[in-house]
Amino acid sequence: MATAAQIAKSKKRPKFSTRLVRRCWRCGRKRGYLREFELCRICFRELANKGDIPGIQKASW
């Protein structure tokens, strides 16, 4: 989990656009980030399995 300082630093406007850091809104993780949901892969899976994300269901075939 990201520290408060890391989260605050990533919220500031970067000097260059390539330095932008996107973080999960639940845990602050920056790796494995899904832009469409603004979540990391771990939080996405937890919420999807609970059924909290509308339109997402586990694949089975």
PQR file of N, CA, C, O and H, with PARSE charges and radii, in Angstrom:
ATOM      1  N   MET A   1       0.846  -1.177   0.000 -0.4000 1.5000
ATOM      2  CA  MET A   1       0.000   0.000   0.000 -0.0000 2.0000
ATOM      3  C   MET A   1       0.888   1.235   0.000  0.5500 1.7000
ATOM      4  O   MET A   1       1.915   1.265   0.678 -0.5500 1.4000
ATOM      5  N   ALA A   2       0.502   2.238  -0.746 -0.4000 1.5000
ATOM      6  CA  ALA A   2       1.273   3.461  -0.874 -0.0000 2.0000
ATOM      7  C   ALA A   2       1.148   4.320   0.384  0.5500 1.7000
ATOM      8  O   ALA A   2       0.107   4.342   1.041 -0.5500 1.4000
ATOM      9  H   ALA A   2      -0.333   2.214  -1.296  0.4000 1.0000
ATOM     10  N   THR A   3       2.230   5.023   0.698 -0.4000 1.5000
ATOM     11  CA  THR A   3       2.187   5.918   1.854 -0.0000 2.0000
ATOM     12  C   THR A   3       1.437   7.195   1.493  0.5500 1.7000
ATOM     13  O   THR A   3       1.195   7.477   0.319 -0.5500 1.4000
ATOM     14  H   THR A   3       3.076   5.005   0.164  0.4000 1.0000
ATOM     15  N   ALA A   4       1.080   7.950   2.499 -0.4000 1.5000
ATOM     16  CA  ALA A   4       0.348   9.206   2.278 -0.0000 2.0000
ATOM     17  C   ALA A   4       1.187  10.181   1.463  0.5500 1.7000
ATOM     18  O   ALA A   4       0.650  10.918   0.636 -0.5500 1.4000
ATOM     19  H   ALA A   4       1.276   7.721   3.452  0.4000 1.0000
ATOM     20  N   ALA A   5       2.499  10.194   1.688 -0.4000 1.5000
ATOM     21  CA  ALA A   5       3.388  11.099   0.954 -0.0000 2.0000
ATOM     22  C   ALA A   5       3.436  10.743  -0.533  0.5500 1.7000
ATOM     23  O   ALA A   5       3.445  11.632  -1.386 -0.5500 1.4000
ATOM     24  H   ALA A   5       2.935   9.595   2.360  0.4000 1.0000
ATOM     25  N   GLN A   6       3.469   9.434  -0.847 -0.4000 1.5000
ATOM     26  CA  GLN A   6       3.501   9.006  -2.245 -0.0000 2.0000
ATOM     27  C   GLN A   6       2.203   9.366  -2.955  0.5500 1.7000
ATOM     28  O   GLN A   6       2.218   9.790  -4.111 -0.5500 1.4000
ATOM     29  H   GLN A   6       3.463   8.713  -0.155  0.4000 1.0000
ATOM     30  N   ILE A   7       1.091   9.199  -2.266 -0.4000 1.5000
ATOM     31  CA  ILE A   7      -0.210   9.525  -2.853 -0.0000 2.0000
ATOM     32  C   ILE A   7      -0.317  11.024  -3.086  0.5500 1.7000
ATOM     33  O   ILE A   7      -0.795  11.457  -4.135 -0.5500 1.4000
ATOM     34  H   ILE A   7       1.080   8.855  -1.327  0.4000 1.0000
ATOM     35  N   ALA A   8       0.123  11.816  -2.119 -0.4000 1.5000
ATOM     36  CA  ALA A   8       0.088  13.280  -2.252 -0.0000 2.0000
ATOM     37  C   ALA A   8       0.978  13.741  -3.396  0.5500 1.7000
ATOM     38  O   ALA A   8       0.602  14.640  -4.148 -0.5500 1.4000
ATOM     39  H   ALA A   8       0.511  11.464  -1.267  0.4000 1.0000
ATOM     40  N   LYS A   9       2.153  13.136  -3.536 -0.4000 1.5000
ATOM     41  CA  LYS A   9       3.082  13.510  -4.602 -0.0000 2.0000
ATOM     42  C   LYS A   9       2.491  13.202  -5.978  0.5500 1.7000
ATOM     43  O   LYS A   9       2.667  13.981  -6.915 -0.5500 1.4000
ATOM     44  H   LYS A   9       2.458  12.406  -2.925  0.4000 1.0000
ATOM     45  N   SER A  10       1.790  12.072  -6.106 -0.4000 1.5000
ATOM     46  CA  SER A  10       1.223  11.709  -7.400 -0.0000 2.0000
ATOM     47  C   SER A  10       0.016  12.567  -7.773  0.5500 1.7000
ATOM     48  O   SER A  10      -0.345  12.644  -8.948 -0.5500 1.4000
ATOM     49  H   SER A  10       1.647  11.439  -5.345  0.4000 1.0000
ATOM     50  N   LYS A  11      -0.613  13.213  -6.792 -0.4000 1.5000
ATOM     51  CA  LYS A  11      -1.756  14.082  -7.075 -0.0000 2.0000
ATOM     52  C   LYS A  11      -1.334  15.451  -7.588  0.5500 1.7000
ATOM     53  O   LYS A  11      -2.125  16.148  -8.224 -0.5500 1.4000
ATOM     54  H   LYS A  11      -0.320  13.151  -5.838  0.4000 1.0000
ATOM     55  N   LYS A  12      -0.075  15.845  -7.312 -0.4000 1.5000
ATOM     56  CA  LYS A  12       0.416  17.132  -7.807 -0.0000 2.0000
ATOM     57  C   LYS A  12       0.552  17.097  -9.325  0.5500 1.7000
ATOM     58  O   LYS A  12       0.789  16.040  -9.910 -0.5500 1.4000
ATOM     59  H   LYS A  12       0.567  15.279  -6.796  0.4000 1.0000
ATOM     60  N   ARG A  13       0.402  18.243  -9.952 -0.4000 1.5000
ATOM     61  CA  ARG A  13       0.558  18.328 -11.400 -0.0000 2.0000
ATOM     62  C   ARG A  13       2.044  18.191 -11.739  0.5500 1.7000
ATOM     63  O   ARG A  13       2.860  18.959 -11.231 -0.5500 1.4000
ATOM     64  H   ARG A  13       0.209  19.101  -9.477  0.4000 1.0000
ATOM     65  N   PRO A  14       2.410  17.214 -12.597 -0.5600 1.5000
ATOM     66  CA  PRO A  14       3.824  17.016 -12.922  0.2800 2.0000
ATOM     67  C   PRO A  14       4.353  18.095 -13.861  0.5500 1.7000
ATOM     68  O   PRO A  14       3.598  18.734 -14.595 -0.5500 1.4000
ATOM     69  N   LYS A  15       5.669  18.280 -13.817 -0.4000 1.5000
ATOM     70  CA  LYS A  15       6.327  19.253 -14.680 -0.0000 2.0000
ATOM     71  C   LYS A  15       6.188  18.840 -16.151  0.5500 1.7000
ATOM     72  O   LYS A  15       5.995  19.683 -17.027 -0.5500 1.4000
ATOM     73  H   LYS A  15       6.282  17.761 -13.221  0.4000 1.0000
ATOM     74  N   PHE A  16       6.287  17.550 -16.404 -0.4000 1.5000
ATOM     75  CA  PHE A  16       6.142  17.002 -17.755 -0.0000 2.0000
ATOM     76  C   PHE A  16       5.038  15.948 -17.745  0.5500 1.7000
ATOM     77  O   PHE A  16       4.876  15.222 -16.765 -0.5500 1.4000
ATOM     78  H   PHE A  16       6.443  16.865 -15.693  0.4000 1.0000
ATOM     79  N   SER A  17       4.286  15.868 -18.829 -0.4000 1.5000
ATOM     80  CA  SER A  17       3.121  14.984 -18.868 -0.0000 2.0000
ATOM     81  C   SER A  17       3.493  13.503 -18.750  0.5500 1.7000
ATOM     82  O   SER A  17       2.675  12.695 -18.309 -0.5500 1.4000
ATOM     83  H   SER A  17       4.417  16.458 -19.625  0.4000 1.0000
ATOM     84  N   THR A  18       4.714  13.143 -19.136 -0.4000 1.5000
ATOM     85  CA  THR A  18       5.120  11.738 -19.059 -0.0000 2.0000
ATOM     86  C   THR A  18       5.393  11.292 -17.625  0.5500 1.7000
ATOM     87  O   THR A  18       5.524  10.096 -17.366 -0.5500 1.4000
ATOM     88  H   THR A  18       5.378  13.799 -19.494  0.4000 1.0000
ATOM     89  N   ARG A  19       5.478  12.219 -16.710 -0.4000 1.5000
ATOM     90  CA  ARG A  19       5.734  11.880 -15.308 -0.0000 2.0000
ATOM     91  C   ARG A  19       4.458  11.623 -14.511  0.5500 1.7000
ATOM     92  O   ARG A  19       4.514  11.363 -13.309 -0.5500 1.4000
ATOM     93  H   ARG A  19       5.371  13.191 -16.920  0.4000 1.0000
ATOM     94  N   LEU A  20       3.325  11.697 -15.173 -0.4000 1.5000
ATOM     95  CA  LEU A  20       2.050  11.487 -14.511 -0.0000 2.0000
ATOM     96  C   LEU A  20       1.974  10.069 -13.945  0.5500 1.7000
ATOM     97  O   LEU A  20       2.265   9.103 -14.650 -0.5500 1.4000
ATOM     98  H   LEU A  20       3.279  11.909 -16.150  0.4000 1.0000
ATOM     99  N   VAL A  21       1.586   9.944 -12.680 -0.4000 1.5000
ATOM    100  CA  VAL A  21       1.457   8.643 -12.032 -0.0000 2.0000
ATOM    101  C   VAL A  21      -0.007   8.422 -11.703  0.5500 1.7000
ATOM    102  O   VAL A  21      -0.604   9.180 -10.938 -0.5500 1.4000
ATOM    103  H   VAL A  21       1.350  10.729 -12.107  0.4000 1.0000
ATOM    104  N   ARG A  22      -0.584   7.375 -12.288 -0.4000 1.5000
ATOM    105  CA  ARG A  22      -1.976   7.032 -11.989 -0.0000 2.0000
ATOM    106  C   ARG A  22      -1.974   5.984 -10.897  0.5500 1.7000
ATOM    107  O   ARG A  22      -1.224   5.011 -10.960 -0.5500 1.4000
ATOM    108  H   ARG A  22      -0.099   6.760 -12.910  0.4000 1.0000
ATOM    109  N   ARG A  23      -2.816   6.183  -9.894 -0.4000 1.5000
ATOM    110  CA  ARG A  23      -2.875   5.266  -8.762 -0.0000 2.0000
ATOM    111  C   ARG A  23      -4.300   4.786  -8.533  0.5500 1.7000
ATOM    112  O   ARG A  23      -5.272   5.468  -8.857 -0.5500 1.4000
ATOM    113  H   ARG A  23      -3.425   6.974  -9.842  0.4000 1.0000
ATOM    114  N   CYS A  24      -4.391   3.610  -7.974 -0.4000 1.5000
ATOM    115  CA  CYS A  24      -5.678   3.030  -7.591 -0.0000 2.0000
ATOM    116  C   CYS A  24      -6.304   3.908  -6.520  0.5500 1.7000
ATOM    117  O   CYS A  24      -5.616   4.329  -5.590 -0.5500 1.4000
ATOM    118  H   CYS A  24      -3.602   3.056  -7.710  0.4000 1.0000
ATOM    119  N   TRP A  25      -7.608   4.194  -6.634 -0.4000 1.5000
ATOM    120  CA  TRP A  25      -8.259   5.067  -5.660 -0.0000 2.0000
ATOM    121  C   TRP A  25      -8.519   4.355  -4.345  0.5500 1.7000
ATOM    122  O   TRP A  25      -8.755   5.012  -3.332 -0.5500 1.4000
ATOM    123  H   TRP A  25      -8.167   3.852  -7.389  0.4000 1.0000
ATOM    124  N   ARG A  26      -8.483   3.020  -4.333 -0.4000 1.5000
ATOM    125  CA  ARG A  26      -8.717   2.288  -3.084 -0.0000 2.0000
ATOM    126  C   ARG A  26      -7.449   2.098  -2.263  0.5500 1.7000
ATOM    127  O   ARG A  26      -7.437   2.374  -1.063 -0.5500 1.4000
ATOM    128  H   ARG A  26      -8.292   2.486  -5.156  0.4000 1.0000
ATOM    129  N   CYS A  27      -6.378   1.628  -2.905 -0.4000 1.5000
ATOM    130  CA  CYS A  27      -5.184   1.263  -2.144 -0.0000 2.0000
ATOM    131  C   CYS A  27      -3.965   2.115  -2.468  0.5500 1.7000
ATOM    132  O   CYS A  27      -3.002   2.112  -1.701 -0.5500 1.4000
ATOM    133  H   CYS A  27      -6.387   1.404  -3.879  0.4000 1.0000
ATOM    134  N   GLY A  28      -3.977   2.847  -3.587 -0.4000 1.5000
ATOM    135  CA  GLY A  28      -2.849   3.693  -3.941 -0.0000 2.0000
ATOM    136  C   GLY A  28      -1.788   3.007  -4.781  0.5500 1.7000
ATOM    137  O   GLY A  28      -0.751   3.605  -5.067 -0.5500 1.4000
ATOM    138  H   GLY A  28      -4.759   2.848  -4.210  0.4000 1.0000
ATOM    139  N   ARG A  29      -2.024   1.771  -5.180 -0.4000 1.5000
ATOM    140  CA  ARG A  29      -1.053   1.021  -5.972 -0.0000 2.0000
ATOM    141  C   ARG A  29      -0.915   1.647  -7.361  0.5500 1.7000
ATOM    142  O   ARG A  29      -1.907   2.075  -7.951 -0.5500 1.4000
ATOM    143  H   ARG A  29      -2.867   1.285  -4.948  0.4000 1.0000
ATOM    144  N   LYS A  30       0.320   1.702  -7.886 -0.4000 1.5000
ATOM    145  CA  LYS A  30       0.526   2.299  -9.206 -0.0000 2.0000
ATOM    146  C   LYS A  30       0.757   1.267 -10.304  0.5500 1.7000
ATOM    147  O   LYS A  30       0.583   1.576 -11.483 -0.5500 1.4000
ATOM    148  H   LYS A  30       1.126   1.355  -7.407  0.4000 1.0000
ATOM    149  N   ARG A  31       1.142   0.063  -9.942 -0.4000 1.5000
ATOM    150  CA  ARG A  31       1.368  -0.976 -10.948 -0.0000 2.0000
ATOM    151  C   ARG A  31       0.089  -1.777 -11.165  0.5500 1.7000
ATOM    152  O   ARG A  31      -0.707  -1.951 -10.242 -0.5500 1.4000
ATOM    153  H   ARG A  31       1.284  -0.188  -8.984  0.4000 1.0000
ATOM    154  N   GLY A  32      -0.103  -2.261 -12.385 -0.4000 1.5000
ATOM    155  CA  GLY A  32      -1.290  -3.048 -12.700 -0.0000 2.0000
ATOM    156  C   GLY A  32      -2.559  -2.218 -12.657  0.5500 1.7000
ATOM    157  O   GLY A  32      -3.602  -2.696 -12.211 -0.5500 1.4000
ATOM    158  H   GLY A  32       0.543  -2.120 -13.135  0.4000 1.0000
ATOM    159  N   TYR A  33      -2.475  -0.971 -13.121 -0.4000 1.5000
ATOM    160  CA  TYR A  33      -3.585  -0.021 -13.051 -0.0000 2.0000
ATOM    161  C   TYR A  33      -4.466  -0.141 -14.283  0.5500 1.7000
ATOM    162  O   TYR A  33      -3.960  -0.161 -15.404 -0.5500 1.4000
ATOM    163  H   TYR A  33      -1.627  -0.583 -13.483  0.4000 1.0000
ATOM    164  N   LEU A  34      -5.777  -0.221 -14.090 -0.4000 1.5000
ATOM    165  CA  LEU A  34      -6.740  -0.274 -15.185 -0.0000 2.0000
ATOM    166  C   LEU A  34      -7.400   1.096 -15.304  0.5500 1.7000
ATOM    167  O   LEU A  34      -8.161   1.498 -14.423 -0.5500 1.4000
ATOM    168  H   LEU A  34      -6.188  -0.205 -13.179  0.4000 1.0000
ATOM    169  N   ARG A  35      -7.117   1.807 -16.378 -0.4000 1.5000
ATOM    170  CA  ARG A  35      -7.619   3.178 -16.537 -0.0000 2.0000
ATOM    171  C   ARG A  35      -9.128   3.267 -16.565  0.5500 1.7000
ATOM    172  O   ARG A  35      -9.709   4.194 -15.999 -0.5500 1.4000
ATOM    173  H   ARG A  35      -6.499   1.481 -17.094  0.4000 1.0000
ATOM    174  N   GLU A  36      -9.761   2.324 -17.209 -0.4000 1.5000
ATOM    175  CA  GLU A  36     -11.221   2.367 -17.382 -0.0000 2.0000
ATOM    176  C   GLU A  36     -11.951   2.371 -16.036  0.5500 1.7000
ATOM    177  O   GLU A  36     -13.015   2.974 -15.899 -0.5500 1.4000
ATOM    178  H   GLU A  36      -9.289   1.571 -17.668  0.4000 1.0000
ATOM    179  N   PHE A  37     -11.370   1.693 -15.051 -0.4000 1.5000
ATOM    180  CA  PHE A  37     -12.020   1.571 -13.746 -0.0000 2.0000
ATOM    181  C   PHE A  37     -11.310   2.362 -12.654  0.5500 1.7000
ATOM    182  O   PHE A  37     -11.826   2.482 -11.543 -0.5500 1.4000
ATOM    183  H   PHE A  37     -10.506   1.203 -15.162  0.4000 1.0000
ATOM    184  N   GLU A  38     -10.137   2.899 -12.955 -0.4000 1.5000
ATOM    185  CA  GLU A  38      -9.305   3.638 -12.001 -0.0000 2.0000
ATOM    186  C   GLU A  38      -8.962   2.783 -10.782  0.5500 1.7000
ATOM    187  O   GLU A  38      -8.923   3.271  -9.652 -0.5500 1.4000
ATOM    188  H   GLU A  38      -9.717   2.801 -13.857  0.4000 1.0000
ATOM    189  N   LEU A  39      -8.716   1.499 -11.038 -0.4000 1.5000
ATOM    190  CA  LEU A  39      -8.392   0.527  -9.993 -0.0000 2.0000
ATOM    191  C   LEU A  39      -7.160  -0.265 -10.384  0.5500 1.7000
ATOM    192  O   LEU A  39      -6.835  -0.380 -11.566 -0.5500 1.4000
ATOM    193  H   LEU A  39      -8.748   1.103 -11.956  0.4000 1.0000
ATOM    194  N   CYS A  40      -6.471  -0.816  -9.383 -0.4000 1.5000
ATOM    195  CA  CYS A  40      -5.397  -1.754  -9.679 -0.0000 2.0000
ATOM    196  C   CYS A  40      -6.034  -3.115  -9.940  0.5500 1.7000
ATOM    197  O   CYS A  40      -7.221  -3.309  -9.678 -0.5500 1.4000
ATOM    198  H   CYS A  40      -6.735  -0.723  -8.423  0.4000 1.0000
ATOM    199  N   ARG A  41      -5.263  -4.035 -10.446 -0.4000 1.5000
ATOM    200  CA  ARG A  41      -5.794  -5.350 -10.820 -0.0000 2.0000
ATOM    201  C   ARG A  41      -6.320  -6.122  -9.615  0.5500 1.7000
ATOM    202  O   ARG A  41      -7.274  -6.890  -9.737 -0.5500 1.4000
ATOM    203  H   ARG A  41      -4.299  -3.877 -10.658  0.4000 1.0000
ATOM    204  N   ILE A  42      -5.704  -5.923  -8.462 -0.4000 1.5000
ATOM    205  CA  ILE A  42      -6.100  -6.657  -7.260 -0.0000 2.0000
ATOM    206  C   ILE A  42      -7.454  -6.163  -6.755  0.5500 1.7000
ATOM    207  O   ILE A  42      -8.348  -6.963  -6.477 -0.5500 1.4000
ATOM    208  H   ILE A  42      -4.929  -5.300  -8.363  0.4000 1.0000
ATOM    209  N   CYS A  43      -7.600  -4.839  -6.638 -0.4000 1.5000
ATOM    210  CA  CYS A  43      -8.868  -4.267  -6.187 -0.0000 2.0000
ATOM    211  C   CYS A  43      -9.976  -4.536  -7.197  0.5500 1.7000
ATOM    212  O   CYS A  43     -11.120  -4.777  -6.813 -0.5500 1.4000
ATOM    213  H   CYS A  43      -6.874  -4.189  -6.864  0.4000 1.0000
ATOM    214  N   PHE A  44      -9.642  -4.496  -8.491 -0.4000 1.5000
ATOM    215  CA  PHE A  44     -10.621  -4.797  -9.531 -0.0000 2.0000
ATOM    216  C   PHE A  44     -11.172  -6.209  -9.353  0.5500 1.7000
ATOM    217  O   PHE A  44     -12.380  -6.429  -9.438 -0.5500 1.4000
ATOM    218  H   PHE A  44      -8.713  -4.301  -8.803  0.4000 1.0000
ATOM    219  N   ARG A  45     -10.279  -7.159  -9.106 -0.4000 1.5000
ATOM    220  CA  ARG A  45     -10.711  -8.550  -8.956 -0.0000 2.0000
ATOM    221  C   ARG A  45     -11.579  -8.726  -7.714  0.5500 1.7000
ATOM    222  O   ARG A  45     -12.582  -9.438  -7.748 -0.5500 1.4000
ATOM    223  H   ARG A  45      -9.298  -6.981  -9.038  0.4000 1.0000
ATOM    224  N   GLU A  46     -11.189  -8.074  -6.617 -0.4000 1.5000
ATOM    225  CA  GLU A  46     -11.978  -8.169  -5.384 -0.0000 2.0000
ATOM    226  C   GLU A  46     -13.395  -7.631  -5.593  0.5500 1.7000
ATOM    227  O   GLU A  46     -14.375  -8.274  -5.217 -0.5500 1.4000
ATOM    228  H   GLU A  46     -10.374  -7.496  -6.590  0.4000 1.0000
ATOM    229  N   LEU A  47     -13.491  -6.447  -6.196 -0.4000 1.5000
ATOM    230  CA  LEU A  47     -14.802  -5.827  -6.412 -0.0000 2.0000
ATOM    231  C   LEU A  47     -15.632  -6.602  -7.441  0.5500 1.7000
ATOM    232  O   LEU A  47     -16.849  -6.720  -7.301 -0.5500 1.4000
ATOM    233  H   LEU A  47     -12.696  -5.924  -6.501  0.4000 1.0000
ATOM    234  N   ALA A  48     -14.964  -7.131  -8.477 -0.4000 1.5000
ATOM    235  CA  ALA A  48     -15.674  -7.890  -9.505 -0.0000 2.0000
ATOM    236  C   ALA A  48     -16.235  -9.190  -8.929  0.5500 1.7000
ATOM    237  O   ALA A  48     -17.354  -9.585  -9.258 -0.5500 1.4000
ATOM    238  H   ALA A  48     -13.975  -7.036  -8.591  0.4000 1.0000
ATOM    239  N   ASN A  49     -15.469  -9.847  -8.077 -0.4000 1.5000
ATOM    240  CA  ASN A  49     -15.944 -11.098  -7.468 -0.0000 2.0000
ATOM    241  C   ASN A  49     -17.103 -10.854  -6.508  0.5500 1.7000
ATOM    242  O   ASN A  49     -17.977 -11.709  -6.359 -0.5500 1.4000
ATOM    243  H   ASN A  49     -14.560  -9.527  -7.810  0.4000 1.0000
ATOM    244  N   LYS A  50     -17.115  -9.687  -5.855 -0.4000 1.5000
ATOM    245  CA  LYS A  50     -18.225  -9.334  -4.965 -0.0000 2.0000
ATOM    246  C   LYS A  50     -19.462  -8.927  -5.748  0.5500 1.7000
ATOM    247  O   LYS A  50     -20.577  -8.976  -5.228 -0.5500 1.4000
ATOM    248  H   LYS A  50     -16.406  -8.993  -5.976  0.4000 1.0000
ATOM    249  N   GLY A  51     -19.263  -8.518  -7.015 -0.4000 1.5000
ATOM    250  CA  GLY A  51     -20.370  -8.048  -7.835 -0.0000 2.0000
ATOM    251  C   GLY A  51     -20.622  -6.561  -7.682  0.5500 1.7000
ATOM    252  O   GLY A  51     -21.711  -6.080  -7.995 -0.5500 1.4000
ATOM    253  H   GLY A  51     -18.357  -8.478  -7.438  0.4000 1.0000
ATOM    254  N   ASP A  52     -19.617  -5.822  -7.199 -0.4000 1.5000
ATOM    255  CA  ASP A  52     -19.764  -4.384  -6.982 -0.0000 2.0000
ATOM    256  C   ASP A  52     -19.541  -3.544  -8.239  0.5500 1.7000
ATOM    257  O   ASP A  52     -19.883  -2.361  -8.258 -0.5500 1.4000
ATOM    258  H   ASP A  52     -18.732  -6.213  -6.945  0.4000 1.0000
ATOM    259  N   ILE A  53     -18.973  -4.141  -9.285 -0.4000 1.5000
ATOM    260  CA  ILE A  53     -18.748  -3.416 -10.541 -0.0000 2.0000
ATOM    261  C   ILE A  53     -19.835  -3.860 -11.521  0.5500 1.7000
ATOM    262  O   ILE A  53     -19.855  -5.024 -11.922 -0.5500 1.4000
ATOM    263  H   ILE A  53     -18.695  -5.101  -9.269  0.4000 1.0000
ATOM    264  N   PRO A  54     -20.741  -2.956 -11.917 -0.5600 1.5000
ATOM    265  CA  PRO A  54     -21.824  -3.358 -12.814  0.2800 2.0000
ATOM    266  C   PRO A  54     -21.310  -3.736 -14.203  0.5500 1.7000
ATOM    267  O   PRO A  54     -20.431  -3.076 -14.755 -0.5500 1.4000
ATOM    268  N   GLY A  55     -21.870  -4.801 -14.750 -0.4000 1.5000
ATOM    269  CA  GLY A  55     -21.512  -5.235 -16.101 -0.0000 2.0000
ATOM    270  C   GLY A  55     -20.316  -6.165 -16.164  0.5500 1.7000
ATOM    271  O   GLY A  55     -19.950  -6.610 -17.252 -0.5500 1.4000
ATOM    272  H   GLY A  55     -22.584  -5.338 -14.301  0.4000 1.0000
ATOM    273  N   ILE A  56     -19.694  -6.474 -15.033 -0.4000 1.5000
ATOM    274  CA  ILE A  56     -18.524  -7.346 -15.019 -0.0000 2.0000
ATOM    275  C   ILE A  56     -18.918  -8.662 -14.356  0.5500 1.7000
ATOM    276  O   ILE A  56     -19.480  -8.679 -13.261 -0.5500 1.4000
ATOM    277  H   ILE A  56     -19.991  -6.113 -14.150  0.4000 1.0000
ATOM    278  N   GLN A  57     -18.614  -9.763 -15.039 -0.4000 1.5000
ATOM    279  CA  GLN A  57     -18.847 -11.072 -14.440 -0.0000 2.0000
ATOM    280  C   GLN A  57     -17.672 -11.980 -14.807  0.5500 1.7000
ATOM    281  O   GLN A  57     -17.006 -11.782 -15.823 -0.5500 1.4000
ATOM    282  H   GLN A  57     -18.158  -9.750 -15.929  0.4000 1.0000
ATOM    283  N   LYS A  58     -17.441 -12.956 -13.974 -0.4000 1.5000
ATOM    284  CA  LYS A  58     -16.351 -13.885 -14.195 -0.0000 2.0000
ATOM    285  C   LYS A  58     -16.644 -14.741 -15.415  0.5500 1.7000
ATOM    286  O   LYS A  58     -17.761 -15.225 -15.600 -0.5500 1.4000
ATOM    287  H   LYS A  58     -17.982 -13.117 -13.148  0.4000 1.0000
ATOM    288  N   ALA A  59     -15.627 -14.919 -16.239 -0.4000 1.5000
ATOM    289  CA  ALA A  59     -15.801 -15.702 -17.463 -0.0000 2.0000
ATOM    290  C   ALA A  59     -15.880 -17.190 -17.146  0.5500 1.7000
ATOM    291  O   ALA A  59     -15.156 -17.693 -16.287 -0.5500 1.4000
ATOM    292  H   ALA A  59     -14.720 -14.526 -16.088  0.4000 1.0000
ATOM    293  N   SER A  60     -16.764 -17.883 -17.847 -0.4000 1.5000
ATOM    294  CA  SER A  60     -16.834 -19.340 -17.749 -0.0000 2.0000
ATOM    295  C   SER A  60     -17.366 -19.874 -19.084  0.5500 1.7000
ATOM    296  O   SER A  60     -18.388 -19.409 -19.588 -0.5500 1.4000
ATOM    297  H   SER A  60     -17.352 -17.474 -18.545  0.4000 1.0000
ATOM    298  N   TRP A  61     -16.669 -20.839 -19.635 -0.4000 1.5000
ATOM    299  CA  TRP A  61     -17.121 -21.420 -20.896 -0.0000 2.0000
ATOM    300  C   TRP A  61     -16.711 -22.857 -20.969  0.5500 1.7000
ATOM    301  O   TRP A  61     -16.997 -23.532 -21.958 -0.5500 1.4000
ATOM    302  H   TRP A  61     -15.839 -21.217 -19.225  0.4000 1.0000
TER
END
